[in-house]
Amino acid sequence: QVPEEVVVLGGGIVACELAQFLSRVGSRVTLLQRSEYILREFPEKASVCVRKKFEDEGIIVNTGVSIKELAQIDQESIRVDYLHQGNSKSHKTRFLFHALGRKPVTDELNLQMLGVELEKSGHFKTNSFQQTSIPHIYAAGDCAGPHEIVHIAIRQGETAASHALGQSPAALSYDHLLGVVFTDPQVATVGLLPMELEKRGIEFLSADYPFDDHGKSILMEAKHGYVEVHAEKKTGVVLGAECVGKDAGELIHA
């Protein structure tokens, strides 16, 4: 049975994909996000584009939210108390989806007593061969990060095993990583995005093109979105790109 109404806590990939799915099968959806933008790991322009589509479809998106309390009212209802734009608000719901992120349970392993170092996020610090700060101890998958994706976890495990057996695997690099968010419009990225380029101090130029001025997009009623490419200023070498729109996950391969 489709829930009549749902509150989604979080504004990351899983939260956004599920929120739109539930909305399209008939639920009234309210999404509460802690930061000022949904999909905050992606460029702000992409976030704004997806949010506009969500709101056009009737999804209530509240950002800049601070959750104060989740209270069980009875066997069927939960009350969400939160601050939004300086105002205290409460929302009673029968269905709550918690998507505020995950943290690896690494503390319980007590490996820090051996000298294994952790990131602030709780992930193990590893090099490009998945070695921790103690070289004969390896970490791979979600406990190592930086991307909690099954395909990356498999590659990390293969690299760690190969290196531990004395072979010479290629060092892992995520500079050309491709990713897709399966919302509508889809959000697809490849390579380094502006936030990472700025963090590394790389001078770059960007060029974009909106889909609302594109004939085929207009005919397909898929006007939410754009393509943007980022290149090194000095050499013109393409360093990354993003695409927001219908079938963006396919277009990004081009």
C-alpha positions in Angstrom: 0.0 0.0 0.0 1.3 3.4 -1.0 1.9 5.7 2.1 -0.4 8.7 2.0 2.3 10.9 3.3 6.0 10.5 4.0 8.8 12.6 5.6 12.3 12.1 4.2 15.2 13.2 6.4 18.2 14.1 4.3 19.0 15.5 0.9 21.6 13.2 -0.5 21.4 10.8 -3.4 19.3 8.1 -1.7 17.0 10.6 -0.1 16.3 12.4 -3.4 15.9 9.3 -5.5 13.4 7.8 -3.0 11.5 11.1 -2.4 10.7 11.5 -6.1 9.8 7.8 -6.4 7.4 8.0 -3.5 5.9 11.2 -4.9 5.3 9.7 -8.3 3.5 6.6 -6.9 1.1 8.9 -5.0 2.6 9.9 -1.6 2.7 13.5 -0.4 6.4 14.0 0.3 8.2 16.5 2.6 12.0 16.4 2.4 14.0 18.0 5.2 17.7 18.7 4.5 20.3 20.0 6.9 22.4 22.0 4.5 21.2 24.8 2.2 21.1 22.6 -0.9 20.0 19.1 -1.7 22.7 17.0 -3.4 25.3 19.2 -1.8 28.2 17.1 -3.1 27.3 18.3 -6.6 27.5 21.8 -8.1 24.9 24.2 -6.8 23.5 24.7 -10.2 22.6 21.0 -10.4 21.0 21.1 -7.0 18.9 24.1 -7.9 17.8 22.3 -11.2 16.7 19.1 -9.4 14.9 21.1 -6.6 12.9 23.1 -9.2 11.7 19.9 -10.7 10.9 18.4 -7.3 8.8 21.4 -6.4 7.1 21.5 -9.7 5.9 17.9 -8.9 4.6 18.9 -5.5 7.4 17.7 -3.3 8.0 20.1 -0.3 11.7 20.7 0.0 12.9 22.5 3.2 16.6 23.2 3.4 18.7 24.7 6.2 16.8 22.5 8.6 18.0 21.6 12.1 16.3 18.5 13.5 15.6 18.9 17.2 13.7 15.7 18.1 12.1 12.6 16.8 9.3 11.6 19.2 7.2 8.4 19.0 3.6 9.7 19.6 1.9 6.3 19.4 2.4 2.9 17.7 1.6 4.5 14.3 2.9 8.1 14.4 6.2 10.0 14.8 6.6 13.7 15.5 9.5 15.5 13.8 10.5 18.7 15.6 12.9 21.0 13.7 14.0 24.5 13.1 13.5 26.1 9.7 14.5 29.7 8.8 14.6 30.5 12.6 11.1 29.1 13.2 10.2 26.0 15.3 8.1 23.5 13.4 6.6 20.1 14.1 5.5 17.5 11.6 3.5 14.4 12.4 3.8 11.5 10.1 3.2 7.8 10.0 6.1 7.1 7.6 9.7 8.5 8.2 12.6 7.6 5.9 16.0 8.3 7.6 18.6 9.1 5.0 20.9 11.4 7.0 24.0 9.5 6.0 26.1 6.7 7.3 29.2 6.3 9.4 31.5 3.3 9.3 31.5 1.4 12.6 35.3 1.3 12.9 35.7 2.3 16.5 34.6 -1.1 17.8 37.5 -2.8 16.0 40.0 -1.0 18.4 42.5 -0.8 15.5 43.5 2.6 16.7 45.3 0.9 19.6 47.6 -0.6 17.0 48.2 2.7 15.4 45.7 2.5 12.5 44.7 6.0 11.7 41.1 7.2 10.9 39.7 10.1 8.9 37.5 12.6 10.7 34.6 10.8 9.0 35.5 7.5 10.7 36.9 5.9 7.5 40.3 4.3 7.6 43.1 6.4 6.1 44.4 4.5 3.1 46.8 5.0 0.3 46.2 4.3 -3.4 46.7 0.6 -2.8 44.3 0.5 0.2 47.1 0.1 2.8 46.3 1.7 6.1 48.9 3.5 8.2 50.1 0.0 9.2 51.2 -1.3 5.8 50.3 -4.9 6.2 46.7 -4.0 7.3 44.4 -3.1 4.3 41.0 -1.6 4.2 38.5 -1.6 1.3 34.9 -0.8 0.7 32.6 1.5 2.7 34.9 1.5 5.7 37.6 3.1 3.6 35.6 5.5 1.4 35.9 8.0 -0.1 32.9 6.8 -2.3 30.5 4.2 -0.9 29.7 2.6 -4.2 29.7 -1.2 -4.8 31.8 -1.0 -8.0 34.5 1.0 -6.2 34.4 -1.4 -3.2 35.1 -4.3 -5.6 37.9 -2.5 -7.3 39.4 -1.6 -3.9 39.2 -5.2 -2.7 40.9 -6.5 -5.9 43.7 -3.9 -5.6 44.2 -4.6 -1.9 44.4 -8.4 -2.5 46.7 -8.0 -5.5 49.1 -5.7 -3.6 49.1 -7.9 -0.5 50.2 -10.8 -2.7 53.2 -8.9 -3.9 51.8 -8.1 -7.3 51.9 -4.6 -8.9 48.4 -3.4 -9.4 47.7 0.1 -10.8 47.3 2.7 -8.1 43.7 3.8 -7.5 42.7 7.2 -8.6 39.2 8.8 -8.6 40.1 11.7 -10.9 38.1 10.3 -13.8 35.3 8.8 -11.7 31.8 8.8 -13.3 28.7 8.9 -11.2 24.9 9.2 -11.8 22.0 10.3 -9.6 18.8 8.6 -10.8 16.4 11.4 -10.2 14.4 13.1 -12.9 16.3 15.0 -14.2 19.2 12.8 -13.8 22.5 14.2 -12.5 25.7 12.8 -14.1 29.3 13.8 -13.5 32.7 12.7 -14.7 36.1 13.8 -13.6 36.9 16.7 -11.3 34.1 19.2 -10.5 34.5 22.9 -9.6 34.7 22.3 -5.8 37.5 19.9 -6.2 39.4 22.0 -8.8 39.2 25.0 -6.5 40.3 22.9 -3.5 43.4 21.8 -5.5 44.1 25.3 -6.7 43.7 24.5 -10.3 42.8 27.4 -12.6 40.0 26.3 -14.9 37.4 27.6 -17.3 33.9 26.4 -17.7 31.4 26.4 -20.6 27.8 25.4 -20.3 24.6 25.0 -22.5 21.1 24.9 -21.1 18.5 22.3 -22.2 15.7 24.8 -22.2 17.1 26.4 -25.4 17.6 23.0 -27.1 15.1 21.9 -29.7 15.0 18.2 -29.0 14.8 18.9 -25.2 11.8 21.2 -25.8 10.0 18.6 -28.0 10.7 15.9 -25.3 9.4 18.2 -22.6 12.7 17.7 -20.8 13.7 21.3 -20.4 15.2 21.0 -16.8 18.9 20.7 -17.2 22.2 21.7 -18.8 25.6 20.5 -19.8 28.8 22.0 -18.4 32.4 21.2 -19.2 35.5 22.3 -17.1 39.0 22.6 -18.7 42.4 23.6 -17.4 42.9 27.3 -18.2 46.5 27.0 -19.3 46.3 23.8 -21.5 42.6 23.5 -22.4 42.6 19.9 -21.2 39.2 18.8 -20.1 39.2 17.9 -16.4 35.6 17.2 -15.7 32.0 17.7 -16.8 28.5 17.5 -15.5 25.1 16.9 -17.2 21.7 17.4 -15.7 18.7 16.3 -17.7 16.8 13.5 -19.3 19.1 10.4 -19.9 22.1 12.4 -18.5 23.6 9.0 -17.3 23.8 8.0 -21.0 24.9 11.5 -22.3 27.8 11.8 -19.9 29.6 8.9 -21.7 29.7 11.0 -24.9 
